Amino acid sequence: MPVRLLVLPLLLGLVPLLAAPGTAQAASVCTGRPAKTVGFSTGELRVYKSRAHVCAVTVAKKPGKRRTMSVTLQPRGGRTVSDKGSYTKMAGPVTVNALNRCVRATGGIGKKSVSTGWILC
């Protein structure tokens, strides 16, 4: 009986941690170091580089209302990966394999967009 009395509070303490699985991902959507940030009038395109991968997100300057956002990553000689939809804060993340490859990133919010050209060569 005393063991049950000790285990029950421990289990109840874990319930809030298990109930919110999406909150941990909000802090860091892309792994790796920041490689390039390109600003434009409605937001920013952020590109991150790890050893073998490149990740990108498009982040709104003024989050809140839903609008069309997109982010696209293309490794040289590889397939394009993109995320486009109606979002309030950001589009992405999108990740590609880019070990020893150049990549091109594009991001857009509404009618405004920006592109990096070939980077990380």
DOFI-848074 format. One line per field, with one value per atom (N, C-alpha, C, O): residue in one letter; atom name; x negated, z negated, y negated. Coordinates in Angstrom, 3 decimals, m for minus. Layout:
<atoms>
rest <- [a;...]
atom <- [CA;...]
X <- [X;...]
Z <- [Z;...]
Y <- [Y;...]
</atoms>
This chain:
<atoms>
rest <- [m;m;m;m;p;p;p;p;v;v;v;v;r;r;r;r;l;l;l;l;l;l;l;l;v;v;v;v;l;l;l;l;p;p;p;p;l;l;l;l;l;l;l;l;l;l;l;l;g;g;g;g;l;l;l;l;v;v;v;v;p;p;p;p;l;l;l;l;l;l;l;l;a;a;a;a;a;a;a;a;p;p;p;p;g;g;g;g;t;t;t;t;a;a;a;a;q;q;q;q;a;a;a;a;a;a;a;a;s;s;s;s;v;v;v;v;c;c;c;c;t;t;t;t;g;g;g;g;r;r;r;r;p;p;p;p;a;a;a;a;k;k;k;k;t;t;t;t;v;v;v;v;g;g;g;g;f;f;f;f;s;s;s;s;t;t;t;t;g;g;g;g;e;e;e;e;l;l;l;l;r;r;r;r;v;v;v;v;y;y;y;y;k;k;k;k;s;s;s;s;r;r;r;r;a;a;a;a;h;h;h;h;v;v;v;v;c;c;c;c;a;a;a;a;v;v;v;v;t;t;t;t;v;v;v;v;a;a;a;a;k;k;k;k;k;k;k;k;p;p;p;p;g;g;g;g;k;k;k;k;r;r;r;r;r;r;r;r;t;t;t;t;m;m;m;m;s;s;s;s;v;v;v;v;t;t;t;t;l;l;l;l;q;q;q;q;p;p;p;p;r;r;r;r;g;g;g;g;g;g;g;g;r;r;r;r;t;t;t;t;v;v;v;v;s;s;s;s;d;d;d;d;k;k;k;k;g;g;g;g;s;s;s;s;y;y;y;y;t;t;t;t;k;k;k;k;m;m;m;m;a;a;a;a;g;g;g;g;p;p;p;p;v;v;v;v;t;t;t;t;v;v;v;v;n;n;n;n;a;a;a;a;l;l;l;l;n;n;n;n;r;r;r;r;c;c;c;c;v;v;v;v;r;r;r;r;a;a;a;a;t;t;t;t;g;g;g;g;g;g;g;g;i;i;i;i;g;g;g;g;k;k;k;k;k;k;k;k;s;s;s;s;v;v;v;v;s;s;s;s;t;t;t;t;g;g;g;g;w;w;w;w;i;i;i;i;l;l;l;l;c;c;c;c]
atom <- [N;CA;C;O;N;CA;C;O;N;CA;C;O;N;CA;C;O;N;CA;C;O;N;CA;C;O;N;CA;C;O;N;CA;C;O;N;CA;C;O;N;CA;C;O;N;CA;C;O;N;CA;C;O;N;CA;C;O;N;CA;C;O;N;CA;C;O;N;CA;C;O;N;CA;C;O;N;CA;C;O;N;CA;C;O;N;CA;C;O;N;CA;C;O;N;CA;C;O;N;CA;C;O;N;CA;C;O;N;CA;C;O;N;CA;C;O;N;CA;C;O;N;CA;C;O;N;CA;C;O;N;CA;C;O;N;CA;C;O;N;CA;C;O;N;CA;C;O;N;CA;C;O;N;CA;C;O;N;CA;C;O;N;CA;C;O;N;CA;C;O;N;CA;C;O;N;CA;C;O;N;CA;C;O;N;CA;C;O;N;CA;C;O;N;CA;C;O;N;CA;C;O;N;CA;C;O;N;CA;C;O;N;CA;C;O;N;CA;C;O;N;CA;C;O;N;CA;C;O;N;CA;C;O;N;CA;C;O;N;CA;C;O;N;CA;C;O;N;CA;C;O;N;CA;C;O;N;CA;C;O;N;CA;C;O;N;CA;C;O;N;CA;C;O;N;CA;C;O;N;CA;C;O;N;CA;C;O;N;CA;C;O;N;CA;C;O;N;CA;C;O;N;CA;C;O;N;CA;C;O;N;CA;C;O;N;CA;C;O;N;CA;C;O;N;CA;C;O;N;CA;C;O;N;CA;C;O;N;CA;C;O;N;CA;C;O;N;CA;C;O;N;CA;C;O;N;CA;C;O;N;CA;C;O;N;CA;C;O;N;CA;C;O;N;CA;C;O;N;CA;C;O;N;CA;C;O;N;CA;C;O;N;CA;C;O;N;CA;C;O;N;CA;C;O;N;CA;C;O;N;CA;C;O;N;CA;C;O;N;CA;C;O;N;CA;C;O;N;CA;C;O;N;CA;C;O;N;CA;C;O;N;CA;C;O;N;CA;C;O;N;CA;C;O;N;CA;C;O;N;CA;C;O;N;CA;C;O;N;CA;C;O;N;CA;C;O;N;CA;C;O;N;CA;C;O;N;CA;C;O;N;CA;C;O;N;CA;C;O;N;CA;C;O;N;CA;C;O;N;CA;C;O;N;CA;C;O;N;CA;C;O;N;CA;C;O;N;CA;C;O;N;CA;C;O;N;CA;C;O;N;CA;C;O]
X <- [m0.801;0.000;m0.852;m0.502;m1.948;m2.728;m3.374;m3.577;m3.699;m4.301;m3.311;m3.712;m2.049;m1.028;m0.884;m0.673;m0.993;m0.862;m2.030;m1.870;m3.194;m4.345;m4.298;m4.699;m3.823;m3.805;m2.734;m2.958;m1.587;m0.481;m0.851;m0.568;m1.465;m1.849;m2.886;m2.872;m3.796;m4.783;m4.115;m4.472;m3.163;m2.448;m1.610;m1.546;m0.978;m0.183;m1.059;m0.611;m2.294;m3.219;m3.654;m4.033;m3.607;m3.996;m2.878;m3.146;m1.644;m0.505;m0.603;m0.352;m0.953;m1.061;m2.139;m1.995;m3.205;m4.254;m3.789;m4.158;m2.989;m2.501;m1.351;m1.095;m0.658;0.531;0.212;1.082;m0.995;m1.324;m2.521;m3.620;m2.337;m3.477;m4.026;m5.204;m3.246;m3.707;m4.487;m5.107;m4.491;m5.138;m6.650;m7.288;m7.248;m8.701;m9.236;m10.345;m8.491;m8.955;m8.896;m9.578;m8.118;m7.967;m9.254;m9.489;m10.094;m11.307;m12.337;m12.962;m12.528;m13.514;m12.930;m12.811;m12.573;m11.960;m12.999;m12.751;m14.149;m15.229;m16.451;m16.788;m17.111;m18.357;m19.511;m19.359;m20.643;m21.816;m22.067;m21.368;m23.070;m23.443;m22.775;m22.543;m22.467;m21.903;m22.920;m24.064;m22.517;m23.421;m23.122;m24.041;m21.853;m21.487;m20.106;m19.203;m19.949;m18.647;m18.453;m19.285;m17.340;m17.036;m15.692;m14.666;m15.716;m14.496;m13.804;m14.449;m12.500;m11.720;m10.583;m10.462;m9.753;m8.807;m7.816;m7.391;m7.435;m6.434;m7.001;m6.261;m8.304;m8.866;m10.320;m11.053;m10.734;m12.111;m12.148;m11.301;m13.143;m13.470;m14.709;m15.739;m14.628;m15.745;m16.204;m15.400;m17.522;m18.119;m19.119;m19.946;m19.034;m19.910;m20.664;m20.134;m21.916;m22.767;m23.294;m23.870;m23.096;m23.766;m24.757;m24.942;m25.379;m26.425;m25.941;m26.599;m24.814;m24.359;m23.027;m22.570;m22.388;m21.060;m20.987;m21.744;m20.055;m19.719;m18.225;m17.431;m17.849;m16.462;m16.103;m16.958;m14.855;m14.431;m13.016;m12.185;m12.752;m11.418;m11.213;m12.171;m9.957;m9.582;m8.776;m7.786;m9.202;m8.579;m7.989;m8.654;m6.748;m6.063;m6.577;m6.863;m6.695;m7.062;m5.957;m6.215;m4.724;m3.572;m2.654;m1.719;m2.923;m2.056;m0.673;m0.500;0.288;1.645;2.698;3.315;2.911;3.969;3.446;2.263;4.349;3.993;3.726;4.459;2.652;2.336;1.497;0.973;1.376;0.625;m0.864;m1.420;m1.503;m2.947;m3.545;m2.891;m4.804;m5.473;m6.960;m7.541;m7.560;m9.010;m9.390;m8.705;m10.489;m10.950;m12.457;m13.184;m12.919;m14.351;m14.657;m13.938;m15.728;m16.137;m17.640;m18.415;m18.066;m19.499;m19.882;m19.091;m21.075;m21.499;m21.520;m22.197;m20.774;m20.678;m19.683;m19.627;m18.895;m17.947;m16.530;m16.274;m15.614;m14.205;m13.898;m14.478;m12.988;m12.527;m11.553;m10.687;m11.708;m10.802;m10.172;m10.878;m8.845;m8.195;m7.034;m6.514;m6.652;m5.485;m4.759;m5.322;m3.511;m2.716;m1.327;m0.731;m0.823;0.504;0.898;0.215;1.997;2.499;2.088;2.610;1.155;0.597;0.668;0.853;0.515;0.541;m0.843;m1.035;m1.826;m3.150;m4.269;m5.110;m4.293;m5.398;m5.038;m4.120;m5.796;m5.695;m6.950;m8.038;m6.803;m7.940;m7.904;m6.937;m8.896;m10.204;m10.213;m9.438;m11.102;m11.380;m12.868;m13.699;m13.193;m14.576;m14.959;m14.161;m16.203;m16.738;m18.114;m18.817;m18.485;m19.833;m20.735;m20.469;m21.793;m22.632;m24.102;m24.800;m24.570;m25.973;m26.791;m26.650;m27.635;m28.478;m27.672;m28.082;m26.536;m25.709;m25.319;m25.151;m25.180;m24.606;m23.097;m22.522;m22.469;m21.006;m20.481;m21.198;m19.212;m18.518;m17.247;m16.498;m17.005;m15.830;m14.975;m15.492;m13.658;m12.703;m11.637;m11.176;m11.250;m10.190;m9.257;m9.676;m7.990;m7.026;m5.900;m5.494;m5.405;m4.239;m3.354;m3.774;m2.121;m1.233;m1.801;m2.144;m1.907;m2.444;m3.930;m4.532;m4.523;m5.962;m6.749;m6.319;m7.912;m8.759;m10.222;m10.560;m11.081;m12.518;m13.194;m12.671;m14.357;m15.093;m16.561;m17.046;m17.272;m18.680;m19.620;m20.773;m19.178;m20.114;m20.846;m20.454;m21.905;m22.646;m23.558;m24.388;m23.400;m24.212;m24.787;m24.415;m25.678;m26.304;m27.073;m27.098;m27.700;m28.457;m29.829;m30.605]
Z <- [0.000;0.000;0.000;0.729;m0.770;m0.769;0.582;0.940;1.329;2.643;3.576;4.345;3.536;4.373;4.026;4.911;2.781;2.368;2.869;3.072;3.073;3.605;5.128;5.694;5.785;7.249;7.822;8.847;7.183;7.702;7.856;8.914;6.871;7.081;8.183;8.906;8.312;9.389;10.758;11.659;10.917;12.187;12.469;13.611;11.461;11.657;12.033;12.742;11.568;11.938;13.387;13.963;13.995;15.397;16.373;17.551;15.923;16.815;17.565;18.770;16.931;17.707;18.779;19.832;18.538;19.550;20.740;21.876;20.501;21.585;22.338;23.483;21.741;22.350;23.406;24.218;23.430;24.366;25.227;24.994;26.228;27.009;27.973;28.320;28.427;29.427;28.875;29.652;27.595;27.056;27.126;27.229;27.076;27.116;28.492;28.593;29.547;30.897;31.244;32.172;30.540;30.874;30.655;31.342;29.712;29.397;30.524;30.866;31.106;32.167;33.268;33.105;34.372;35.464;36.377;36.957;36.519;37.345;36.480;35.601;36.747;36.052;36.880;38.073;36.252;36.947;36.627;35.817;37.272;37.045;38.080;39.210;37.710;38.711;39.821;39.545;41.058;42.191;42.983;43.496;43.088;43.878;43.445;43.246;43.302;43.039;44.044;44.164;44.764;45.767;45.391;45.364;45.105;44.738;45.947;46.939;45.860;46.870;46.154;44.936;46.861;46.218;45.271;44.303;45.513;44.659;43.746;42.937;43.850;42.995;43.266;43.793;42.895;43.070;43.562;43.209;44.380;44.776;43.986;44.094;43.189;42.358;42.810;42.946;43.043;43.492;42.438;41.966;42.074;41.074;41.697;42.553;41.259;41.817;40.691;39.724;40.821;39.951;40.838;41.999;40.323;41.086;42.453;43.463;42.494;43.753;44.241;45.315;43.487;43.847;43.833;43.142;44.618;44.610;44.331;44.874;43.489;43.091;43.320;43.178;43.669;43.896;43.397;43.412;42.950;42.537;43.022;43.189;43.246;43.520;42.320;41.944;41.718;40.493;40.756;41.329;40.340;40.536;39.560;38.404;40.021;39.136;38.137;36.961;38.619;37.765;37.772;38.569;36.873;36.825;36.309;35.630;36.628;36.131;37.104;36.899;38.169;39.105;40.118;40.456;40.586;41.573;42.928;43.385;43.554;44.922;45.589;44.923;46.876;47.630;47.360;47.530;46.934;46.701;47.365;47.502;47.776;48.411;48.115;47.839;48.176;48.084;48.975;48.994;49.717;50.655;50.528;50.421;50.542;50.534;51.676;51.891;52.408;53.505;53.437;53.569;53.231;53.336;54.810;55.623;55.155;56.562;57.012;56.417;58.067;58.597;57.852;58.086;56.959;56.185;56.321;57.046;55.615;55.674;54.757;53.681;55.203;54.421;53.352;53.603;52.150;51.041;50.640;50.471;50.484;50.155;49.191;49.014;48.583;47.703;48.032;47.913;48.444;48.778;48.200;48.293;47.601;47.021;46.377;46.528;45.663;44.952;43.488;42.758;43.067;41.723;41.020;41.654;39.692;38.912;38.555;38.392;38.427;37.979;38.937;39.269;39.391;40.251;41.125;40.831;42.220;43.107;42.904;42.724;42.932;42.723;41.333;40.599;40.976;41.606;42.737;42.733;43.689;44.736;44.659;44.426;44.855;44.718;45.931;46.437;46.391;47.496;47.119;46.295;47.735;47.619;48.468;49.657;47.897;48.673;48.294;48.159;48.124;47.816;49.056;50.085;48.973;50.080;51.307;52.439;51.088;52.194;51.937;50.790;52.998;52.906;52.760;53.189;52.163;52.057;52.448;52.404;52.832;53.154;52.313;52.289;51.626;50.768;51.226;51.661;51.122;51.466;50.383;49.909;49.997;49.012;49.421;50.061;49.056;49.423;48.419;47.790;48.286;47.457;48.270;48.654;48.529;49.370;50.774;51.378;51.302;52.651;52.649;53.715;51.490;51.379;51.210;50.504;51.873;51.739;51.878;52.303;51.507;51.575;51.889;51.552;52.534;52.869;52.530;52.590;52.174;51.810;52.983;52.907;54.053;55.081;54.543;53.505;55.214;54.748;53.602;53.748;52.456;51.273;50.682;51.092;49.734;48.997;49.909;49.680;50.938;51.897;51.339;52.011]
Y <- [1.203;0.000;m1.280;m2.208;m1.391;m2.620;m2.895;m4.055;m1.861;m2.066;m2.752;m3.626;m2.389;m3.027;m4.506;m5.335;m4.827;m6.223;m7.060;m8.263;m6.465;m7.189;m7.284;m8.302;m6.257;m6.223;m7.143;m7.787;m7.211;m8.023;m9.501;m10.064;m10.166;m11.571;m11.742;m12.738;m10.758;m10.846;m10.779;m11.538;m9.891;m9.777;m11.013;m11.470;m11.551;m12.769;m13.957;m14.858;m13.965;m15.030;m14.964;m15.983;m13.770;m13.609;m13.928;m14.164;m13.941;m14.159;m15.485;m15.490;m16.621;m17.866;m17.801;m18.423;m17.068;m16.945;m16.130;m16.430;m15.109;m14.261;m14.895;m14.523;m15.829;m16.413;m17.458;m17.776;m18.004;m19.076;m18.700;m19.203;m17.818;m17.368;m18.403;m18.318;m19.378;m20.334;m21.501;m22.227;m21.716;m22.903;m22.837;m23.885;m21.679;m21.579;m21.939;m22.464;m21.676;m21.955;m23.435;m23.870;m24.203;m25.612;m26.391;m27.385;m25.967;m26.701;m26.599;m27.603;m25.425;m25.276;m24.397;m23.182;m25.008;m24.263;m23.639;m22.582;m24.264;m23.732;m23.476;m24.269;m22.350;m22.086;m22.636;m22.897;m22.808;m23.316;m24.774;m25.383;m25.315;m26.707;m27.604;m27.175;m28.836;m29.754;m30.000;m30.361;m29.808;m29.966;m31.233;m31.873;m31.600;m32.785;m33.246;m32.433;m34.546;m35.152;m36.272;m37.171;m36.203;m37.224;m37.843;m37.163;m39.130;m39.830;m40.433;m40.770;m40.567;m41.278;m41.977;m41.846;m42.710;m43.622;m42.955;m43.586;m41.706;m41.061;m39.984;m39.424;m39.673;m38.633;m38.338;m39.174;m37.124;m36.682;m35.243;m34.423;m34.959;m33.599;m33.218;m33.884;m32.152;m31.720;m30.340;m29.418;m30.211;m28.961;m28.497;m29.277;m27.211;m26.617;m25.457;m24.749;m25.262;m24.197;m23.322;m23.821;m22.014;m21.048;m20.301;m20.669;m19.288;m18.603;m18.121;m18.371;m17.442;m16.848;m17.389;m16.997;m18.277;m18.759;m20.279;m20.961;m20.774;m22.196;m22.297;m21.529;m23.240;m23.432;m24.903;m25.777;m25.177;m26.562;m26.784;m25.876;m28.021;m28.461;m29.885;m30.640;m30.246;m31.625;m32.096;m31.468;m33.208;m33.713;m35.095;m35.958;m35.303;m36.584;m37.637;m37.325;m38.888;m39.996;m40.284;m40.544;m40.233;m40.501;m39.281;m39.210;m38.309;m37.133;m37.496;m38.508;m36.683;m36.924;m36.455;m35.410;m37.222;m36.837;m35.810;m35.792;m34.969;m33.946;m34.584;m35.461;m34.115;m34.538;m33.463;m32.570;m33.548;m32.555;m32.723;m33.808;m31.630;m31.633;m30.405;m29.371;m30.536;m29.398;m29.417;m30.467;m28.253;m28.094;m26.924;m25.902;m27.075;m26.058;m25.903;m26.890;m24.667;m24.367;m23.412;m22.436;m23.701;m22.827;m22.598;m23.545;m21.347;m21.068;m20.961;m20.481;m21.399;m21.331;m19.880;m19.041;m19.596;m18.238;m17.369;m16.162;m17.956;m17.168;m17.692;m18.653;m17.049;m17.421;m18.593;m18.734;m19.416;m20.556;m20.088;m19.249;m20.646;m20.368;m21.692;m22.687;m21.718;m22.988;m22.796;m21.694;m23.889;m23.945;m25.241;m26.329;m25.115;m26.289;m26.107;m25.034;m27.176;m27.099;m28.407;m29.421;m28.377;m29.554;m29.429;m28.587;m30.269;m30.192;m31.548;m32.587;m31.511;m32.749;m33.246;m34.451;m32.344;m32.754;m32.369;m33.204;m31.107;m30.692;m29.509;m28.744;m29.381;m28.224;m27.399;m27.946;m26.098;m25.220;m24.638;m24.841;m23.950;m23.812;m22.772;m21.815;m22.989;m22.008;m21.673;m22.551;m20.406;m19.946;m19.111;m18.321;m19.299;m18.495;m17.966;m18.552;m16.850;m16.317;m17.187;m17.362;m17.737;m18.642;m18.510;m19.514;m17.295;m17.075;m17.411;m16.750;m18.420;m18.882;m19.313;m19.058;m19.959;m20.461;m21.905;m22.322;m22.653;m23.989;m23.840;m22.839;m24.823;m24.827;m26.200;m27.200;m26.219;m27.461;m27.484;m26.507;m28.591;m28.712;m29.883;m30.912;m29.714;m30.758;m30.804;m29.765;m32.005;m32.162;m33.275;m34.239;m33.149;m34.173;m34.287;m33.310;m35.511;m35.797;m36.732;m37.824;m36.291;m37.087;m37.190;m36.173;m38.408;m38.607;m38.926;m39.057;m39.051;m39.367;m38.065;m37.154;m37.994;m36.814;m37.198;m38.302;m36.254;m36.464;m35.138;m34.076;m35.198;m33.994;m34.216;m35.345;m33.147;m33.278;m33.091;m33.517;m32.477;m32.040;m30.833;m30.300;m30.376;m29.201;m29.608;m30.505;m28.943;m29.251;m27.964;m26.865;m28.107;m27.000;m26.064;m24.854;m26.608;m25.801;m25.425;m24.745]
</atoms>
